[in-house]
């Protein structure tokens, strides 16, 4: 057996054990006996006993019944992390019962108090899909303000000692995200002032999006799917179209899914149908660097 594979296997969390522990803990919090939970969930006491001991297996359908009886969510029972504070539990439960509109208002209040949307900025982060113009505009903005330009993907490759495609091939998306978070934390720790270009998918991780929003002035550099694709191909990268007749449809879906997260940026710059000079002039007007 490969040594790395062995260590990876032994480091996997005991999912059934964690689920059983959470069911037992929530049942105790609710003041429910196992008989009461069995009655409310329509799951036998014997099955519940096995589940709480981390034994046997359970279907999604039965686990959903148990979660409903415990007045919690399925995601809370099955999450890998086991370090939720009381405060997190209260906030999650409070927000879970809000309407989408009220959730948006609550999130805006949090960002208003803990984010950095003020006019004078120390760190500027450019987010958006590949081909929007982040690198070109970020480099020029850094030169204009005499600040370091940090391309997060380059930092990730330096940390990993390999290219991004190699990282993804060897460690998968989760491994890449670990390198990405480490690179982001190091960039923020080592640079009080900088222009930071992130990868297009960083907004897919709420934790990292919150880190950026609370430590940088964030600008969404946006473009249409056609513009994204055209620019990437003009740069000589034909991979998006190779062996994928649905590449444009995939791109549109990715952009659609990420747009609600990109929209949390403090400002946005649309580069569609505009030349570099036009976009850069607007970017300079958006950013006011505070070096004091």
Steps between C-alpha positions, in 0.01 A plus 500: 500500500622852423600677820311819409186302428524321834538820700215657305271209580578508871444875517144483369243608759266243653185636337264249661655570839460876457138463386419273792663742744301792362172310511566398861603855597206672333260247649639583844472875431136455404432293813387205290534136589588256225141374516372854438733550205395165356135601528551843338732379223333164426843336532529201734673532839731214405608681187550824693713320758725365225521844339596673826777243554634578151417152377313374196401731218209729429322629193462869421123463530512361854761755609279779369211367712726505807621852423140621465403340831798669666402834344831535322636470147644202320816699424560562870491128572739398224757784490857380551606784730413447863586840645181706476477748785180576686500840331523342156216263580281789615583716198445212256165412653389863513590565137362169378143608585527837324364576157764534223445876506562520875808279466638745244433791738672317786803424283520864394502606865786262576702628206423858599654442843782259416582556132711779347288693248650840588635729230864480610652157453816319605449168319307473176380156387383433146256212465325360193522232235807435292520728195330798663825700505610464863869442427541783249309752708646380830859536378433850370324604820790368710748695289284813516491495881849350545362196681589130477284297262418154633360238265359240737533212253876565477522495881312171508738342249801621700359351821416168337813479286291409197260651249129548567399217258744269680359599840148422380608170347685384813292643786164582344296812560518471880880488493512801274271693737735428791793646307282792392401586857860475620620723216225753573579513872872545432434774244281693744737448793809613308348792310329791670466667159459306175297428191379139520369297207303195609392194304152499350375223728607647834146628556379138507643473852296725735782502755755640256253746352433633849875528566544710186195717568614575855866570416492660153306740286357252250428580135317260270657521155217368286434417136252302293558126442581566133760756601653266758534220246631721220773651716617166638528357148679814377755443775580171327320267741276268301432262791148633570384381158694175471287183522214709637228604257303645792781726621302821452193359675722386789656845523161668507380270777815556708466876464131484588571296814782729613333832423312530834837463678685737267228755567612525865805698380523860616520622139485360149668579171344373177764452231271371225551680168750744649872546445764486774536879525130555558485228764816615674377860523181382669697271731723788611188704575359216712814445709631750753810356669570600859871457577492679833 
